[in-house]
Amino acid sequence: MSSENESEDGGAAGAPPEQLALIRESVRQAKTPRAKPRTWRGAALAEQLPVARVLVDKGVLHLDRYFDYAVPKELDAEAQPGVRVRVRFGAGRHRVREGRREGGGLIDGFLIERRAESDYSGPLAALAQVVSPEPVLDAELLALARAVADRYAGSLADVLQLAVPPRNAKAEKRPSPEPLPPPPPPEAGPWERYENGAAFVEALASGGAPRAVWNALPGPQWSELLARAVAATLASGRGALVVVPDGRAVARVDAALTALLGEGRHAVLTAEAGPEKRYRQWLAVRRGSVRAVVGTRAAMFAPVRDLGLVAVWDDGDDSHSELHAPQPHAREVLLLRAAQDRCAFLLGDWSCTVEAAQLVESGWARPIVASRERVRAAAPLVRTVGDGELARDGAARAARLPTLAWQAVREGLRHGPVLVQVPRRGYVPRLACARCREPARCRHCSGPLAARADGEAPVCGWCGREENAWHCAECGGFRLRAQVVGARRTAEELGRAFPAVPVRTSGREHVLDTVPGAPALVVSTPGAEPVAEGGYAAALLLDGWAMLGRPDLRAEEDALRRWIAAAALVRDQRSGGTVVVVAEPTLRPVQALVRWDPVGHARRELSERAELGFPPVSRMASVSGPPDAVVQFVTGVDLPPDAEVLGPVPLPVIPPDRPRRTGAPPPGERWDRALVRVPPGSGAALATALKTAQAARMARGDEGVVRVRIDPPDIG
C-alpha cells in the first residue's frame, strides 16, 4: 500500500481503497432514514397507515406545519382524517426512554392524514387521545384555511380556530335531521326591477355560477332578494352561504328565508348564539342536513356541502373584519371560496365600496343595478345645508341645526317618525384646504397631513415627513383648516325643542331593531339605525364634517355609505320622504348622496387610488410595535424588490385609564407603525416575506411585540 493511499484513508486506517469506495457508494445509495413509529409505552401499533400527520393547536408562526405521531392499535378505528385529537407536544430527544419518545404537555390538534411512514428520522410519540370520532375538518375546509392563512400572513391553527367552533359533546351526540329535497325554483320577483337581476336568478336555478355586484334600491326588500337568490341555488341541488354585518340583519334574512322556504331549510350561525346551539347548527351544515346558511362573519367558513353561492351584504361595514388573528375580512374569504369552489358570488349593498367597483371594473363580476328612473322613484328627496347657510343663521349655527333641518323635523313629525343620525364621539379630524376643503396630503406618499400640538409644520401620518410648503392641488390655496365638529347633547336639544314628542335613542349600549310608525324622534349613531314601520318620514344627517374629516383613506367612502344606509330607511319622494344632510354641498360624497349615485362615486375613488397607488389597487401591510422592534423588523425582512416602506411614524399614545382596542398599543406605551406598499401582483410575495420574518423573529425569541396586519382597515 502506498503512502498516497494511506493519506487518503482518513478515519479507516489500513482499509484498502477498493473497500473505501464501496462504503462510499453504499452510503450514497442508502435511502433517507425513516422513523419507525413506536406507540406509547409499548402498546400495539396500527397495522395499516401507522403514522398520523397532526396540526397542533399552536398559533405561533414558526410552528405552522404538521407533526407526525404514531397511531396505537386501540385508536386505529377512530383516528381518521378530520377528527380532533390530543397529543403530547414539546418533548425533546433527551426525553426518549427505551426508544420511546415521551413527555410534553397535552395539546389539542386536528388529524390531517394517515401515512405509511414518516419523514422524521427519530422515534415518534403516539396519539394520546381521539377527542371525538366526528370528522370536523375536511380537505375543502383545510384548503380554504390554508389559503386564508397565506393571504393574511397568519398561521393555519389561528384560522382553524375561527373556522371550527369549539366542541360541545351534548350537541355532538344529537343526530341531525334528514336533508329535505330541493325546493322548486322561485320567481324572480323584485329582482326584475334590476338590469340583469332576473337573469342572475335564472342562472343560479340552472346550476350556473354567475358573479355579480348588486347595488340595491332603497327600502327593506334587500333581505327578500337575498332569500330568493338562496332559494334559486337550493333549487339547483347546491348549497348557499350569506354573510351579513350584525344580528339584526341576520334576523331579517332569517325571516325572509323562513317565509319563502319554510322551516328546516337553513341554519343561522352567529357568535351570539350559545355554544350548544351554534355547534349543533354547524354540525347540521357539516353533515349535509342543511344546505343554506346565514350568519355574521363567524359563518364565512361554514362547511356548506356542494357550495353554489356565496353572498355578502354591506361589505364596507367594520363588523366584517375579524378581530382575531390573522384578522381576515369576510368579503375576501368569500372571494377565495368562490374561486376555490367555482361557485356563484354576490356582493350587495345600498352603497358601493371601492373593492366592489374594482370587481366590476376588472370584469371579474357583472353589475346588477336599477335604471335611473327606478332609483329616482325609490329614493327620498335629499337636501343639503352648507357652511354658507349656517353662517347666515347664527342661532342655528350654535345649535348645529339650521332652519331647514328644523323645518324638515317639524314637517316629518306630522306624518311619522324622524331619524336623526349623529356621528359617534372620538372622530379625529384631519387637515384640509381652508378654501375648497380638499383633504391635505403629503407630496411624497399622498398620506394625510396632521397638525401638531406644538404649532410646527404639519406632518404626514404615513411616512412622518414634515410639509413646510404645502399648497392645494385643486385650488392653489395655502391655508389649512381642521374640521372639528362636536356631537354632544343632540338628544337633549331635540327633546327640549319638541317636548311633546317621544325621543328614542339607539347606539352601542342599546341598539333598537324596529320602532313604531307613530311620530317620534329617533336619535341614532351610524350603523345602529332601527327600521321604522312604513319608513321614516324624514331624516337628519348631522355633523357631516365629523365623518368626512377623519384621518382615514376611507373617510369619504364610509361617510357616503353611512348616509345612504340611513337615507334608505326613509320613504320615497312621492310619499314625502326628505333627507337633510348638514355638510358642504360641493363635496363629492354629498353630491353622490343627492344624486343617489354611490357607484359613480366608487368608480371615481378607484381611479384616483389607482393613480396614487392606494389600496385596493395596491396591497398594503402595517407593522406596529415598540420603535426599536419595528425598525429592526422592517430592516431585516426580505421584502419584494418593488416594495415601498412608509415610515415608521409614532402612533397616538392611549391614556392609561382608557380601555385598549384590539390591535392598538397598550395604554401608556409608545408604539410606532410602518406601512409597506407593493403594486398589483406582489401581494402574495409581501405576505410570504412578512410571515417568514415574523416566524424567524418568534423562533429567536426577540424582545418586543411586533404586530403585522395585511390590508389594515385604518391606514390614515
N, C-alpha and C positions, 0 to 999 in steps of 0.2 A: 504494500500500500504506500503510495507516495505521500510526501508531506503536503502536497496540494490537496489531496483528498482528505487528509486529517484535518486541515484547517476548515474545510467546507462542512465537516460533520457538525460542529457546534455542540449541541446537547446530547448526542448519541455517540459517545466515544467508542471507537473500534468497529462501528457498523459499516458495512460495505456500502458504496454509493448506490448500487442497484437496489438495496433494501430501503435506503432513504427515499429514493424516487418512488418506490412502490408505496411507502407510507404516505408521502405527499399526495399521490394520485388517489389513494383510498379516502383521504380526508376531503379532497375536492368533490368526490362522487357521493359522499355521505349526505343523507337527507337532513334537512333542518330538524333539530331535535324537537320533538313534540312532548307536551305534558301528558303524563299518564294520570288520568283522573283518579283520585282516591277519595272515598267517601269519609264522612265524619266518623271518627273513632272506629274505623274498620267495618262499617256496615256494607252490605252488598251494594254493588253498583248497577245502575240500569243497563240492561243488555243492549238496547238499541239507542243510539244517539246519547251517549252518557255525558255530554258537555252541554251546559246551558249558558247561553250568552245573555247577560243581565245588564240592564241600565239601572244603576243605583240612583237613589233619590238624593243626589248631592248637586246643588245648583251652581257649583263653582266651575269656572270655565276650564281650568286645567285638568279637570276630571270628566270633561264632556266626551266620554267614549264608553264602549261596552267592556264588561269584565266577564271572564269565564269562570264558571263554577261547575263542580261535579254534581250529577243527579243521582241521589240514592234510589235504590230499587223501590223502596216504600213510597217514594214520591213520583215514581215514573208516570203513573196514570194521570195525576193531577197537574204535573209540571208541564203544561202545554203553552205554546207561544201566546202571549197576550195576557197572562194571568199575573196577579200581584204575588210577589214573593218577598221573603225576608232572608237576608244573607248577612254573614259576618264580614265586616269591611274594616281595613286598616291594619291587618296583621302583616308583619314583615317576614323576611326569610329567617330571622333569628328566632321566630316562634314556630318553627317546624319541629314536630315531635314524631320520631319514628316514621319519617316520610309523609306525615300528615300535617298540613298547614292549618294551625288552629289560632284562636284568639281573634281580637277585633270585636267591636260592638255590633249589635244587630241593627240593621238599617233596611228600610223598605226599598223596593225596586220593582221593575217590570221584566218578565222573562221575554226576551225578544225572539230567540230562535233556539232550536236544539241542533247540535252538531255532533259529528262522529269523533272529532279530535279538536284540540285547541292549538292556537298559535303560541301560547305561553309555554315556556320551557320548564318552568318549575312545577311543583305539586299544586294541585287545585283544592281549595276548600269546597265544601259541599253546600248545597242549598239547605238553609236551616229550616225553612217552613214555606209552604204554599198557603198564603193568607186566604185565598178563595179560589175555587176552580172556575169562577166566572171569568171568561175572557173579556177584558175591557179595552184592550189595545190591539187593533188590527193593523194590517200593513198600510191601509189607506190613511188612517189617522196618524200613524207613525211617520209616514212620508210628509204629511202636511205639517206636523210639529217640527220636523227637521227643516223644512223649507222656511218656516217662520223663524226658527232659531238662527238660521244662516242669514236671513234678511235683516234681522234686528241685532246681530252680533251677540246673541244670547246663548244659553245652554239648553239642550234638549230637555233636561229634567225640569227646568223652570217652566218651559212651555207646556209640558205634560201636566204640571200642577194646575195650570189654567184649563187644560182641555179635559181632564178626567176628574170628576168630582170625588170627594172623599167617600170611602166605602161606608155603607150602612147595612149591617147584617140583617136587620129586620126587613128592610126593603128588598134585599137580595133574595131572601127566601120566598117572597111572594111571586107567584107566576104572573107574567104579563099577559094581557088579553090577546085573543086571536086577532090577526090583522083583518081589517074589513076590505071588501072588494073595492076596486077603483070606482069613484063616483062618475056620473055622466058629465060630459063637458059642459061648462056653464056658458051662458050667453055673454057676449062682450059687455052689454050694459053700458055703464058710464065710460068705459074705455072708448066707445065710439065718438066721444067728444074730442078725442085727440087724433092728430095725424099719426098714422102707423099704430094706433092703440089696438084696434080690433085685430090687425094682422099679428101683433105681438101675442095676443091671447090665443089665436088660432095656431100659431107656431108652437106654443107651449103644449097645447092639447094634442097636436100631431106628433109630438116627440122631438121637436126641434130644440135648438139651443141658441135662441136669439140673445143679443146683448144690447141693453138699452139704458139710456139716461132719461129719466122721466121728470119733467117739470110740471108739477101738479097745479091744478086750478085752485083758487081759494075755496075754502069750505071744508066740512068734516068728512067728505066722501073718500078721502085717501085710503082709509082703512078698508072700505068696501072694495076698492080697486085692487089692493094687495090681496085680499081674500079671493077674489076672482082669479088672479094670477096663480095663486096656490092651488085652487080647485082645478084649473086647467092642467097644471102639472100633474096633480094626482090622477086626473082622468087618463093621462098617458101611461100610467103604471109606474111613475117615478116619484121621488120624494122632493120636498121643498123646505127651505130654511129662510126665515125672515128675522132680521135683527133690527130692533128699534132702540131709541135712546134710553127710555125710562119705563117704569112700571105703569104709568098712566097710558102711554102709547101701547104697551103690551095688552092692557085691558081692552083697549078699543079694537085692536086687531083680533084678539081672542073672541070678543063678542061678535065681530063681523064673520069670523070663520065658523063659529057655532051657528049663527043664523043662516049661513049659506050651506054648510055641510052637515050640521048636526053634531051631537056629542061623539067623542071617541075617535075622531079622525086626526086630531092634532094634539101636541103636547106643548106645555108652557114651561120654559126654562128661564128662571131668573135667580139672581143671587139672594133675593129677599126671601125666597121660599125656604122652608125648613130643610134640614139635611136629609130626612127620610123622604119627604115628598119630592125633593129635587132629584135625589138619586133614583127613586122609583120611576119618575118620568124619564130620566136619562136612560135607564135600563130598558124601558119600553121602546125607546128610539133605537138603542143599540141592538136589541133583539129583533127589530123589524116589525114590531107590533103597531107602531105609529110611524107614518111616513112624512108628516108635516110638523114643523117646529116653529114656534115664535118665541122670542125672548130678547133680553138685553145682551150686552156684549159677552156675557157668560155663555151664551148659546152659539157663538161664532164657530166653535169647534164641535158642535153637536154631530154625533156619528150617524147621520141620516143615510139609510140604505138607498142605493140607486139614485143618488142625488141628481135632480133635474133642474133645479132653480135655486139660486141664492139671491136674496134681496136685502137691501139695507135702506132704511128711511132716515132722512136728515143726517147725512154723513158728516156735516160740519159741526154737529153737537159734540161738546167736550166729553160727554159720557161714553162715546165710542172708543176713546183712548184708554187702554188698560193701565191701571196704576202700578201693577206688579211687574217685575222683570219678566221678559225684556220689553215690556210696555208696547205690545203691538196695537195697531188700530184695526177696528172691525172691518172697515172698508178694504184695507189691504189684505187682511186674512181671507175675506170672501173673494177678492180678485185672484188670490193664489188658488183657492178652491175651484173657482170657475175654470182656471187654466188646467189644473190638475185633473179634475173630473170631467172636463169638456162639457160643462152644463151651462144653462142659461144664467144671465146676470141682469139684475135690475137695480138701479140706483135711483131713488125717488126723493123729491123734496119740493116744497113750495119755492124755495130759493135755488141757488146753484153755486156749488163750490168751484174753485179753480181746478181741483182734481177732476171733478165731473166734466168740466169743459175740456180738459185735456184728453179725456177718454173719447169724447166726440171728435175733437179736432184731429186726433191721431187716426181716426177711422176704426178704432177698436170697438166702439159702441155707436149705436144709432140714436138720434134724439126722438123722444116722444113728447111733443108739445101741442098745445091747442092754438088755433088761429087767433089773430089779434082781436077779431070780433068777439070770440068767446071769452077771451081774457078780459076785455073791457066790460062785458056784460056781467062777469062774475066778481070782479074786483070792486072794492069800495072807492069812493072819492077821496083822494089824498090831497091835502092842503099843507103848505109849508109856512113856517114863521122863522124869519132870519133875524140877524142882529139889528138890521135897519128898523124893523118894526118894534123890536124890544127897546131900542134907543128912543123911539118916539113915545113910548108908553112907560114912563118912569115907575109907576106903581106896579105894573105887570113885570118889569124887569126885576124888581126887588123880590117879588113872589115867585119868579120863574114861570108864571102862567100869563101869557099875553091875552089880550082881549079876544082874539079869535079862538083861543083854547077855551076860555070861559063860555063863550057863546056856543061852542060845539058841545060842551058838557051840559049846559042848560037845555039845549035843544034835544040832545040824546036822551036825557033822563025823562023826557016826556013819552018816550016810546020803548024804553027798555034799559038794560044795564049799560054802563060805560066803563071801558077798560082804561086804566092809567098805568103805563109801563114806565118804571123808574129804574135806572141802572143801579147795580149793586155798588156799595161803597168800596173804596180802595183802588179804583182805576187810577193808575199813574199816568199823567199827561205826558205828551211828547211835544217837541218844538215844531213850529210850523211858521210859514211866511206870514207876517203881520198884515200883508196886503191881500193876498189871494188865498191864504190858508193851505197852500200846498205843503205837505209834510216835508220837513227839512231832513236831508240825507247826506251822508258822507260822500265826498268826491272820490275816495279811494275804493270803498267796497259797497257803497249805497246803503249802508246801515243807518239806523235812526240816530239823530243827534239829540243829546240830552243836556239839559242845563246843569250846572254845578252850583252848589250852595255858596262857594267862595266867590262867585261872581266872575270867575275866569271864563275863558273861551269855552264854548260847548265842546263836548267830547262824544265820539261815536260809541254807540252801545255794542258794536260788534268787534271792531278792530282796536278801539281805545285811542285812536288818533285825535288830536285837537284840531278844531276847524276855526282858524283865525280870520279867514277871508271868505266867509260864506256869502253866496248870493243865490236868489231863487232862479231856477232854470225856467220857470213858467213865465214870470212877470218881471224878473230882474230886480226884485226888491232886495234890500239888505237888512231889514229889521225882522227879528224873530219874536214870537209870542208863544206863551204856554197856554194850552186850553185847560183851564181849571174850573170846573163847574160842580157845585155841590148837589146833593140829592136828599137832604135831610128834611124832616118834618113835612113831607108831602101828604101823608095820610092825615096828619093833624090839621094842615091848612085846608084841605078839601072838606074835612069834617066840619070845621068852623064856617066855611063858606056855604055849605049845604047842610044845615043842621037837621033837616027833616029826612034826609036820605041816608040809608044804612051804608056803612063803609066796611068792606071786606078786604082783607089782605092775604096775599099768597106769596110765600117766599121760602127760603131754605129751611126755616124752623117749622113752618106749617104750609104745605102745598095743597091747594084746593084742586079737586078734579073737575067738578062742574059747579055752576051757580045757576039759580033760577032765572027765568026770563023777566022777572019784575025789576022795576027801576032800582038801581043800586050803583055805588061806586066801587069798583074792584081795582085795588092798587096791587100791582104785581111786579116782581123782578123779572128780568128776561129769562125765558125758559120755564117759568112757573105759572104761566097764564092759564087759568081754568077755562073750560069750554062753557059758553052760555047757551041755555036753551033758546033756540031760534036765532042765535047770533047776537053779538053786541050791536047796539045802536050807534055807538061811536067809540073811538079810541084816541087817547093822547099818548104820544111817544115823546117823553120829556128828556131833557138834558142830552141831546144828541152828541154834543162835543165830548161828553164823558166817555162815550164808547168810541167815537172816531179819534179821540186824542190819545188812545192807549199806545204805548211804545211797542207795537206788535205789527209784524208784517201783514197779519190777517185782520187788522182793526176795521178797515172799510168793509171787507167781505163779511166779517162777523156781525158788524152793526146792521148791514142790509139784511142778513139772514134773520136776525132777531126782530127787526122791524116787520119784515114780511110775515114771519110766523105769528106775530101779534095781529097784524092787519088782516091776515087770512081768516081770523075768527070773527070779523066784523061783517055785517050784512052787505049785500051788493049795493051798488049806487042807486039802482032803481028802487030799492027798498029804503033808501035814505041813509045808508051806511056812510060814515065820514071818519076819516083818519087825519089827525093833525100832528105833524112831526115838527118839533122845535129844534131846528138845525138850519144851517146856512143853505138856502135853496140852490145855490150854484154848484154845490158839491156833487160829485158823481154818484155816490150812494143815494143821496136824496133824490136826484133826478131819476135814477133807476127805480126807486120806490114810486115816484109819481107816475112814471110810465108803466110800472109793473113789468120791468124788463130785467130780471136777475140774470138771465142767460147772457144778454148783451154785456152786462157789467162784468161777468165772469170771463167772457172772451177777451175783453179789453185788459183785464188784470193779467190774464195768461200771456198775452202778447208783450206786456210791459215786463213781466217777470222773466220772460224768455230773453229779452234784450239785456236785462241786468244780471242774469244768471241766478235768479231766485228759485227756491222750490215752488212747485213740484217739477219744474223743468230741470233743475239740478238736484242732486242729492246732498243732504247736509247732515252732519252729526255734531253733537255737543260733547265736550269733555270738561267736566267740572270737578272741583275738589280744592284742597289747600293749594296755595300758589306754587310752592316748590314741587309738589307732586304733579300738578298739571304741566308745568314746564318740563319736568323730567319725562313724563309720559309722551307729550307731543314731540319732543326732540328724539325720543327713542323709537317711535313707531315707524315702520316701513310703509309709508303712505304711497299711493299710486303717483306716478310722475305728474299727472295733471291735477293733483290735489292742491288746494289753496287753504292755508291756515289763517284765520282771522282772530286776532287777539294774542294772548288772553286779556280779559278785562275783569275787574272786580265785580262781583255780584252784590246786591244790596244785603246788608247785614240785618238779620232778623232779630228784633229785640228779645231778650231772654224771657220776657213774660208772655210772649206770643206762641201759639202752637206751631209746630213745624209741618209744613206741607210736604207731600210725597215728592222726593227728588230735590227738595230745597236744602240749603245749608243748615246745619244745626244752629239753633238760636245762639246768638252771640259770637259765632265763629265767622271768620272772613274766608270766603271762597272766591276763586277765580273761575272763569269759563272761557274756553276757546272753542271756536266753530271751525269745522273742517268742511270745505265745499268741493265737490267734484262735478264735472259735467255729465250729461247723459251717457249711459253705458259703463260708467265706472262705479256705480253704487255697490255692486257685489264685491268688487275689489276693495273698496273702502271698508265695508263691513268685515271682510275677512282680515284685513290688516289690523283693524281696531280690536277684533276678537282675539287675534293671535297675541297682540301686545298686552292685552289685559290678562290673558291666560298666563303668559310668561311672568307678568308682574305678580300675580297671585302665587305662582309656584315659588318665586324667590322670596315672598313674604315682605315685599317693600312696605314701608311705612306710609300712612296717609290713605284716605279713601278717595278713589277716583271713580266717578260715575260717567259711563258712556251711554249715550242715547242716540239712536238713529231716528231721523225725522222728528226732531223735537217740536212740539206744538207751539212753543213760545220762543222765538229767536230774536225778538225785538223789531 
